[in-house]
Structure formats: structure tokens, C-alpha cells
């Protein structure tokens, strides 16, 4: 799949406000995505400023999106999570929520982070609903709304912030064995 075509989808870009682009290029970039943007993004991944993952469905291995951690700050031990499901037909199946849980498990248990957060637009009703559903499972909570923080769909839109701290996140079966060794 040529994901760069998806990066140039203005609707997807407006809905996600994918924060990894902030870490790569010093600010969010919107379509069109140029060669320089792609190179900056992969340079940031190679330098360890972004931890990027492809999302595949376990049953058949098909690619559905990306997830990442960016803005990792030490000694604060915090990071921003980003998740993007590219194909609209693959959304509303729980893949994004599951990706958030796995990113939290990786960040808290493998990297030793203390706090992670995700930002999303208030007009993205599907993500707002998914965030509310997953918050109880992960110990997450809505901590703020950045009023008129993004330009999307022809207007300034509010950006919501949900955070989770390690103490509130229940150990994940895949990474729980790492938790006892995590410091931070």
C-alpha cells in the first residue's frame, strides 16, 4: 500500500492531526506531503525521535494503519501517541483502540514512560466515542480541550487531550513481565 497517497488525503489529515509530523518537521504539515516531509519523518524515526509502527490485522495480516510515539521527553518520561486507520472501511472495528492500548503497554512497560497522551479533534465523533470507551479500560481521562487549536474543514476546531499515567494503566499480558524492571 502506498501510504503517501493517504497522507495527501486532506480529510484524513484534518481528522487525525497526526502529531508525528510535528516531531519530524518542527510543526504539523498538511497535504500535499512533499518528498522533504517524507524524508524528515523517516529521519526522525531513524534518529529515535519517533517510534513508528505499522498496524496489521492479526487474522490475515492486512495493513490498516500506523501508530507512533513522538515527543518523548526525559526526565519527564512522557510522550504523545498517534494512531491512524487509513481506509474508512477499516474504521469502527476497534483497531484504533487496540493500537492505543498496545502503544501504552509498549511505552509504559518497555520504554519506562510515566505519562502518555493522545490529541484528537472534537469534530471527529468516531474518535471522541472510541476515546470515551477505551478510557475506562486504560485508566485514561480527558484532561483538556485546546480551543480552536486546529484548522480543519474550513474552520478552527477544538482539540481534545486524553492522558494516561503508568500507575493507572493495568499491566498488559504482552508486556507485564517488563513492568517490574521499569523505572522512571
C-alpha positions in Angstrom: 0.0 0.0 0.0 1.3 3.4 -0.9 0.6 5.3 2.3 1.9 8.5 1.0 -1.2 8.8 -1.1 -3.2 8.6 2.1 -1.0 11.2 3.8 -2.2 13.5 1.0 -5.9 12.9 1.7 -7.0 16.3 3.1 -9.9 14.8 5.0 -7.7 12.2 6.7 -5.1 14.8 7.5 -7.7 17.1 9.1 -9.3 14.3 11.1 -6.1 13.0 12.5 -3.8 16.0 13.0 -1.1 13.3 13.1 1.4 14.5 15.7 4.4 12.6 14.4 4.6 15.2 11.7 5.2 17.8 14.4 8.2 15.9 15.7 9.6 15.3 12.2 9.3 18.7 10.6 9.1 21.1 13.6 5.4 21.6 13.0 2.4 19.8 11.6 2.3 19.5 7.9 -0.8 19.3 5.8 -1.3 18.0 2.3 0.4 18.0 -0.1 3.1 15.9 1.5 6.4 16.6 -0.3 9.5 14.4 -0.6 11.1 16.6 2.1 8.3 15.8 4.6 8.7 12.1 4.0 12.4 12.3 4.4 12.1 14.4 7.6 9.6 11.8 9.0 11.9 8.9 8.3 14.9 10.8 9.6 13.0 11.3 12.9 12.2 7.6 13.0 15.8 6.6 12.4 17.0 9.1 15.0 14.6 7.6 17.6 12.6 10.8 17.9 9.6 8.9 16.7 8.7 5.2 17.5 6.6 4.2 14.5 4.6 1.0 13.9 2.6 -0.4 11.1 -0.8 -1.8 12.2 -1.8 -5.1 10.7 -4.9 -7.3 11.4 -3.8 -10.4 13.3 -6.2 -12.8 11.4 -5.0 -12.1 7.9 -2.0 -9.7 8.2 -3.5 -6.9 6.1 -2.1 -3.4 6.7 -4.7 -1.0 8.2 -2.8 2.0 9.5 0.0 3.4 11.6 0.7 4.2 15.3 3.5 6.1 16.8 5.0 7.7 19.9 6.6 11.1 19.5 7.8 14.0 21.6 9.4 11.6 24.2 10.8 13.8 26.9 13.3 12.8 29.5 13.4 13.1 32.5 9.7 13.8 32.3 9.1 10.3 30.8 6.2 11.5 28.7 5.2 11.0 25.0 2.4 11.7 22.6 0.5 8.8 20.9 -0.7 8.9 17.4 -2.9 6.4 15.6 -4.3 6.5 12.1 -6.5 3.9 10.4 -6.2 4.8 6.7 -9.1 3.0 5.0 -12.6 4.2 6.1 -13.8 0.6 5.6 -11.4 -0.5 8.4 -12.5 2.1 10.9 -15.1 1.4 13.7 -13.7 -2.1 14.2 -11.7 -1.4 17.3 -8.3 -1.4 15.6 -7.6 2.2 16.8 -8.5 1.5 20.4 -6.4 -1.7 20.4 -3.5 0.2 18.9 -3.7 2.8 21.7 -3.7 0.0 24.3 -0.6 -1.6 22.7 1.2 1.7 22.4 0.5 2.4 26.1 1.8 -1.1 27.0 5.0 -0.6 25.0 5.6 2.9 26.3 5.0 2.2 30.0 6.5 -1.3 30.2 9.2 -1.4 27.5 10.3 2.2 27.5 9.6 3.1 31.1 7.5 6.1 30.3 5.4 7.6 33.1 2.7 9.5 31.1 1.3 9.4 27.6 -1.4 11.4 25.9 -3.3 11.5 22.6 -4.8 14.5 20.9 -7.8 14.4 18.7 -10.3 16.8 17.1 -13.6 17.3 18.8 -15.4 17.1 15.4 -14.1 13.6 14.9 -17.1 11.9 16.5 -15.9 8.4 15.9 -12.6 9.1 17.8 -14.3 11.0 20.6 -16.6 8.0 21.1 -13.7 5.5 20.9 -11.7 7.5 23.4 -14.6 7.6 25.8 -15.0 3.8 25.5 -11.3 3.0 25.9 -10.6 5.4 28.7 -12.1 3.1 31.4 -10.0 0.2 30.1 -6.7 2.1 30.1 -7.2 4.3 33.1 -7.3 7.3 30.8 -9.0 10.6 31.4 -9.9 13.7 29.4 -7.6 16.4 30.7 -8.3 19.3 28.5 -9.6 20.9 25.4 -7.4 23.2 23.3 -9.9 25.6 22.0 -9.7 26.4 18.2 -6.3 24.7 18.1 -6.6 23.2 14.6 -7.8 24.4 11.2 -10.0 21.6 9.8 -12.9 21.5 7.4 -12.9 25.3 6.8 -13.0 26.4 10.5 -11.0 26.4 13.7 -11.7 23.3 15.7 -11.1 22.2 19.3 -8.5 19.6 20.0 -9.2 17.2 23.0 -6.4 15.7 25.1 -6.7 12.3 26.9 -3.8 11.2 29.1 -2.9 8.0 30.9 -0.2 7.6 33.6 1.6 4.3 34.3 0.0 3.8 37.7 -3.5 3.9 36.2 -2.7 1.6 33.3 -3.4 -2.1 34.1 -0.4 -4.4 33.1 -0.9 -5.8 29.6 -0.4 -9.5 29.2 2.2 -9.0 26.4 4.4 -6.6 28.4 3.5 -7.2 32.1 6.7 -9.1 32.7 8.7 -5.9 31.9 6.8 -3.7 34.3 8.8 -4.7 37.4 12.0 -3.5 35.8 10.6 -0.2 34.6 12.0 2.9 36.3 11.3 6.5 35.7 
